[in-house]
Amino acid sequence: MPHQQRQRTTTTGSRVRSALALAGLRQVDAGEALGISQVQVSRRINDRTAFQPGELKKLADLCGVPLHTLITPAPRRATRRRAPQPASLIGGQ
């Protein structure tokens, strides 16, 4: 059976969640900065509602990160594939 790697996606919401956590901030703090409720912040972080561009700028400033870190997905890392094993190593003759 071939080895399959789970594909990881990075969303704007997950990048905002990470930035808030790294800055030691809570969703309530983000809501206060944006003038919205914690529930509305949660909806955005969980990608149920889209962030507005101005909101992302305010959150970047609040978290002390460049705006592009919230907007741009991180580059995908190269993955190494396993080399095929000779039949003599996997029980063949």
Helices and strands as residue ranges (DSSP letters): H 12-22, H 27-34, H 38-45, H 53-63, H 68-71, G 87-89
